[in-house]
Amino acid sequence: MEDVGIEAGAPLAAHLSALLEARTSGSLPADPEPAFAAGAAHILELKAAHRRLCDATDALREAAAEAKTQLDTSSLQLQNLLYERQHYEKEISSCRSWQSAYSDEQIALIPLEEFSAHPLASEGGLAGESDPHQLMLNRLKHEVAYRQEHVKQLDAIKARRDALASDVAQKRSMVAGLEGEIGKLLAAARAVQQQYAIRSADSGRTAGEPAVDQAAAGAAAAAGQQQQQAGGDVAMQEAGQI
């Protein structure tokens, strides 16, 4: 733009130089109007060039301001991207260094081959995953369902065990009551034998005494056997099913 201003002012400078030389040499024209008109034309051309330079300067200033605004916007976007990248890198590092409260040994997942062959995993579409992360999630999901099913079975077995234990307790109570009743019957029978002095012809003992003793012994043996059998059932249930 400086060159444009110099070029625009060159004709006026040349015209003024010519007038000065003519004045110095004493060869000024008699009618100065043409010289004044030419000088005015050169001045108008210089003003027009100056106007163009001002317009170009304003346009350049606006372009510079727009470029500066775009640069500031780009710088702000770059800062946001750098901050977002730093945040993602921090999150990735945190995820990679994360340690579970339960180790793989504590979780004790079933082997991958057994998981792939398990009906629950194959029917649910959990075993055909190629992504290792999704495959691990599927294995954990299958393990939860697998253990929940076993917990239900365990609860059912415990309920059955408790029912059997209650039944055994009732039978033991009944057997204990039978032993007391048998003892009372035995005492009453012996009292009758002693009162009426019933004796057998062979041994000289009371005739009803052996029969009563045998009946009492048989009842006591049956009660003891029933009690042992009930206790054995509970022991077998607890040892074989829990």
C-alpha positions in Angstrom: 0.0 0.0 0.0 2.9 2.4 0.6 4.1 1.8 -3.0 0.6 2.6 -4.2 0.6 6.0 -2.3 4.0 6.9 -3.8 2.9 6.0 -7.3 -0.3 8.1 -6.8 1.6 11.1 -5.6 4.3 10.9 -8.3 2.4 12.9 -11.0 1.7 15.7 -8.6 5.3 15.8 -7.4 6.5 15.9 -11.0 4.0 18.7 -11.9 5.1 20.8 -8.9 8.8 20.2 -9.8 8.1 21.4 -13.3 6.4 24.6 -12.0 9.4 25.3 -9.7 11.9 24.8 -12.5 9.8 27.1 -14.7 9.7 29.8 -12.0 13.4 29.5 -11.4 14.2 29.8 -15.1 11.6 32.5 -15.5 9.6 30.6 -18.1 6.3 30.5 -16.4 3.4 30.6 -18.8 1.4 33.7 -19.1 -1.9 31.9 -18.3 -1.5 29.8 -15.1 -5.0 28.3 -15.3 -4.0 25.2 -17.2 -1.2 24.6 -14.7 -3.6 25.1 -11.8 -6.2 22.8 -13.4 -3.6 20.1 -14.0 -2.4 20.4 -10.4 -6.0 20.2 -9.1 -6.5 17.0 -11.2 -3.3 15.5 -9.7 -4.6 16.5 -6.2 -7.9 14.8 -6.9 -6.1 11.7 -8.1 -4.0 11.7 -4.9 -7.2 12.0 -2.8 -8.8 9.2 -4.6 -5.7 7.1 -4.1 -5.7 8.1 -0.4 -9.4 7.0 -0.2 -8.6 3.7 -1.8 -5.7 3.2 0.7 -8.0 4.0 3.6 -10.6 1.6 2.3 -7.9 -1.1 1.8 -6.6 -0.4 5.3 -10.1 -0.8 6.8 -10.7 -4.0 4.9 -7.3 -5.3 6.0 -8.0 -4.3 9.6 -11.4 -6.2 9.5 -9.7 -9.2 7.9 -7.1 -9.1 10.7 -9.8 -8.9 13.4 -11.7 -11.8 11.8 -8.5 -13.8 11.6 -7.7 -13.0 15.2 -11.2 -14.1 16.3 -10.9 -17.3 14.3 -7.4 -17.9 15.9 -8.8 -17.3 19.4 -11.7 -19.7 18.7 -9.3 -22.3 17.4 -7.0 -21.8 20.4 -9.9 -22.3 22.7 -11.0 -25.4 20.9 -7.5 -26.7 21.1 -7.4 -26.1 24.8 -10.7 -27.9 25.3 -9.5 -30.8 23.2 -6.2 -31.0 25.2 -8.2 -30.9 28.5 -10.6 -33.6 27.2 -7.6 -35.7 26.1 -6.0 -35.3 29.5 -9.3 -36.3 31.2 -9.6 -39.4 29.0 -6.0 -40.4 29.6 -6.6 -40.0 33.4 -9.7 -42.1 33.2 -8.0 -44.8 31.1 -5.1 -44.9 33.5 -7.5 -45.2 36.4 -9.4 -48.0 34.8 -6.2 -49.9 33.9 -4.8 -49.6 37.5 -8.2 -50.5 39.1 -8.0 -53.4 41.5 -11.2 -55.3 42.4 -12.1 -56.1 46.0 -12.3 -59.7 44.9 -9.5 -61.5 43.1 -10.1 -64.0 40.3 -9.3 -66.8 42.7 -11.9 -65.5 45.1 -14.5 -65.2 42.3 -13.6 -68.7 41.1 -15.3 -68.6 37.7 -15.8 -72.0 36.0 -13.3 -72.7 33.2 -13.9 -71.2 29.8 -14.4 -74.7 28.2 -17.0 -75.6 30.8 -18.7 -72.2 30.4 -18.9 -72.6 26.6 -20.4 -76.1 26.9 -22.8 -75.2 29.6 -26.5 -75.2 28.4 -27.4 -72.0 30.1 -24.5 -70.1 28.4 -25.1 -71.7 24.9 -28.9 -71.1 25.0 -28.5 -67.5 26.1 -25.9 -66.7 23.5 -23.3 -65.8 26.1 -20.6 -68.1 24.9 -20.1 -66.9 21.3 -18.6 -63.5 22.1 -15.2 -62.6 20.5 -14.6 -59.4 22.5 -12.6 -60.4 25.7 -14.3 -57.7 27.8 -17.8 -58.7 26.8 -16.9 -62.4 27.2 -15.8 -61.7 30.8 -19.1 -59.8 31.4 -21.0 -62.8 30.0 -19.1 -65.2 32.2 -19.9 -63.1 35.3 -23.5 -62.9 34.3 -23.6 -66.7 33.8 -21.9 -67.2 37.1 -24.5 -65.1 38.9 -27.4 -67.1 37.4 -25.5 -70.4 38.0 -24.9 -69.6 41.7 -28.4 -68.2 42.2 -29.8 -71.5 41.0 -27.6 -73.4 43.4 -28.6 -71.1 46.3 -32.2 -71.9 45.6 -31.4 -75.7 45.7 -29.4 -75.2 48.9 -32.3 -73.3 50.5 -34.7 -76.1 49.5 -32.4 -78.7 51.0 -32.1 -76.7 54.2 -35.8 -76.3 54.4 -36.2 -80.1 53.9 -33.5 -80.7 56.6 -35.3 -78.4 59.0 -38.6 -80.2 58.4 -36.9 -83.6 59.0 -35.2 -82.3 62.1 -38.6 -81.1 63.4 -40.2 -84.4 62.6 -37.3 -86.2 64.3 -37.7 -84.0 67.4 -41.4 -84.9 67.5 -40.7 -88.6 67.2 -38.1 -88.4 70.0 -40.6 -86.6 72.2 -43.1 -89.3 71.4 -40.6 -92.1 72.1 -39.6 -90.5 75.4 -43.3 -90.4 76.3 -43.7 -94.0 75.4 -40.8 -95.1 77.6 -42.5 -93.4 80.5 -45.9 -95.0 79.8 -44.2 -98.4 79.4 -42.5 -97.9 82.8 -45.8 -97.1 84.4 -47.5 -100.2 82.8 -44.6 -102.4 84.0 -44.8 -101.0 87.5 -48.6 -101.6 87.5 -48.2 -105.2 86.2 -45.6 -106.0 88.9 -47.9 -104.6 91.5 -50.7 -106.8 90.3 -48.4 -109.8 90.3 -47.3 -109.1 93.8 -50.8 -108.4 95.1 -52.3 -111.7 93.7 -49.1 -113.7 94.2 -49.3 -115.2 90.7 -46.4 -117.6 90.2 -45.4 -120.0 87.5 -45.4 -123.8 88.1 -41.9 -124.3 86.6 -39.6 -121.6 88.1 -41.6 -120.6 91.1 -41.7 -117.0 89.9 -44.8 -114.9 89.3 -46.5 -116.2 86.2 -47.1 -112.9 84.6 -43.7 -111.4 85.4 -41.7 -112.9 82.5 -44.4 -111.9 80.1 -44.5 -108.4 81.4 -40.7 -108.1 81.4 -40.5 -109.3 77.8 -43.2 -107.0 76.6 -41.6 -104.0 78.3 -38.2 -105.0 77.0 -39.6 -105.3 73.4 -41.4 -102.0 73.6 -38.3 -100.3 74.9 -36.1 -101.9 72.2 -38.6 -100.8 69.5 -38.7 -97.3 70.9 -34.9 -97.1 71.0 -34.6 -98.5 67.5 -37.2 -95.9 66.2 -35.2 -93.1 67.9 -31.9 -94.3 66.4 -33.5 -94.6 62.9 -34.9 -91.1 63.1 -31.5 -89.7 64.2 -29.8 -91.6 61.5 -32.1 -90.2 58.9 -31.2 -86.6 59.9 -27.5 -87.4 60.0 -27.7 -88.9 56.5 -29.6 -85.9 55.2 -27.1 -83.5 56.7 -24.0 -85.4 55.5 -25.2 -86.4 52.0 -27.3 -83.4 50.9 -25.9 -80.2 52.6 
